[in-house]
Amino acid sequence: MDQHERHRYRARCQWEGSTAAGYEAYGREHHGECPPASVSVQLSADPAFRGSPERPNPEQLLLRPRIVVAGDVPLERLHRLVELAHQACYIANSLRCEVDIQPTFVRIRV
C-alpha cells in the first residue's frame, strides 16, 4: 500500500442531554457509531468522572495493548513491530496529543 494513499473513516459520537443542571446531574451515557457498520457501541464517561462502570469509556479504546505471541520471537523485534504499527496507525496520527504505546507481551507455547 502506498504510504501516501488516503483513507477516510467516519465515526460519530452521540450524546443527548443538558449540562444546565450542573456537573453532578447530567448523564454521561452516549454511543459511538462507525458507518457503514450497523453496530453501535454504548459508552459512558470513566467512573472517576461520574460515568457508568457498566459501559466502556472512550479512554479504554486507547489503552495499553496486550499482545499474545506464539513462538520464540526476540523482544527487540516485538518492540520494533509495535513501533512500525504505531507509526502507521491512523488513530495515533489523527490525534493532536502524543500517544505513548506501552505494550505487554504474553508468550504462549504452541
Beta strands, then each sheet from edge to edge (+ up, - down):
strand 1: 12-14
strand 2: 30-33
strand 3: 40-43
strand 4: 66-70
strand 5: 104-108
sheet 1: 1+ 2- 3+
sheet 2: 4+ 5+
end
